[in-house]
Amino acid sequence: MTVISQQLRDTLDTYAHEGDLTTIGDLGKDVQLPALHWFVGEFEAALRGGAFTPQWWGAALYSSTWSEAQADLVDEDLREIWAAVAPGRAYPLDAPG
C-alpha cells in the first residue's frame, strides 16, 4: 500500500473535505498552478497503490469512522476528484497499467 504524503493529505483536506463539490472544482483549476503541479501524479500513485481505504477516508476527510461498507462512497469521491484534476483521462483504477 502506498503511503499518503502530508502534502497530499493537506491538499485533500483543503479541497475535498466532506466531499464538497465546489472546492473539488476549485482543485481542478488550481492543479494548473505551479504550487500544485505535483498533485495529479501523486494522487494517481496513491489511487493505484490502494492508499485510500474507507477507514482513512472517513477519518481524514469526514471526521468519522467508516467501514468497508462505505467503499462505494469513497469511490464516488475519488472519481469526482479525478474528473476535476485530470479531465479527459481515464480513472486510474479503470485503466490498465
C-alpha positions as CSV (number, residue, x, y, z in Angstrom):
1,M,0.0,0.0,0.0
2,T,1.2,3.5,-0.9
3,V,1.8,6.0,2.0
4,I,-0.2,9.2,1.7
5,S,2.2,12.1,2.0
6,Q,1.4,15.0,4.3
7,Q,1.1,17.4,1.3
8,L,-1.4,15.1,-0.4
9,R,-3.4,14.7,2.8
10,D,-3.4,18.5,3.5
11,T,-4.5,19.3,-0.1
12,L,-7.3,16.8,0.1
13,D,-8.4,18.1,3.4
14,T,-8.4,21.7,2.0
15,Y,-10.2,20.9,-1.3
16,A,-12.2,17.6,-0.7
17,H,-13.3,17.8,2.9
18,E,-16.7,16.3,3.3
19,G,-16.8,15.7,-0.5
20,D,-17.5,19.4,-1.2
21,L,-18.0,19.6,-5.0
22,T,-17.4,23.3,-5.1
23,T,-13.9,23.0,-3.6
24,I,-13.2,19.9,-5.6
25,G,-13.9,22.0,-8.7
26,D,-11.5,24.6,-7.3
27,L,-8.8,22.0,-7.0
28,G,-9.4,21.1,-10.7
29,K,-8.5,24.7,-11.5
30,D,-5.7,25.1,-9.0
31,V,-3.7,22.0,-10.1
32,Q,-2.7,24.1,-13.1
33,L,-0.8,26.4,-10.7
34,P,2.9,25.7,-10.1
35,A,2.3,25.1,-6.4
36,L,0.1,22.1,-7.1
37,H,1.9,20.7,-10.2
38,W,2.7,17.6,-8.2
39,F,-0.9,16.7,-7.3
40,V,-2.2,14.7,-10.2
41,G,0.8,12.4,-10.3
42,E,0.9,11.8,-6.5
43,F,-2.9,11.4,-6.4
44,E,-2.7,8.8,-9.2
45,A,0.1,6.9,-7.5
46,A,-1.9,6.8,-4.2
47,L,-5.0,5.6,-6.1
48,R,-3.0,2.8,-7.8
49,G,-1.3,1.9,-4.6
50,G,-4.6,1.4,-2.7
51,A,-3.9,4.1,-0.2
52,F,-7.4,5.5,0.1
53,T,-9.2,3.0,2.3
54,P,-12.7,3.8,3.7
55,Q,-11.2,3.9,7.2
56,W,-8.6,6.5,6.2
57,W,-11.0,8.5,4.0
58,G,-13.6,8.7,6.7
59,A,-11.2,9.7,9.4
60,A,-9.2,12.2,7.3
61,L,-11.9,13.9,5.3
62,Y,-15.2,13.3,7.2
63,S,-14.1,13.1,10.8
64,S,-16.0,9.9,11.3
65,T,-15.4,6.2,11.4
66,W,-16.0,4.5,8.0
67,S,-16.0,0.8,7.3
68,E,-15.7,-1.2,4.1
69,A,-19.4,-0.7,3.7
70,Q,-18.6,2.9,2.7
71,A,-16.2,1.8,-0.1
72,D,-18.7,3.0,-2.8
73,L,-18.8,6.5,-1.2
74,V,-15.0,6.7,-1.2
75,D,-15.0,5.6,-4.9
76,E,-17.5,8.3,-5.7
77,D,-15.4,11.0,-4.0
78,L,-12.2,9.7,-5.7
79,R,-13.8,9.7,-9.1
80,E,-15.1,13.3,-8.6
81,I,-11.6,14.5,-7.7
82,W,-10.0,12.6,-10.6
83,A,-12.6,14.1,-13.0
84,A,-11.8,17.6,-11.7
85,V,-8.0,17.3,-11.8
86,A,-7.5,15.1,-14.9
87,P,-10.4,15.8,-17.2
88,G,-10.4,13.5,-20.3
89,R,-8.1,11.0,-18.7
90,A,-9.4,7.6,-17.7
91,Y,-9.8,6.9,-14.0
92,P,-6.6,5.1,-13.0
93,L,-8.4,2.2,-11.4
94,D,-10.4,1.6,-14.5
95,A,-7.4,1.9,-16.8
96,P,-4.7,-0.8,-17.2
97,G,-1.2,0.0,-16.0
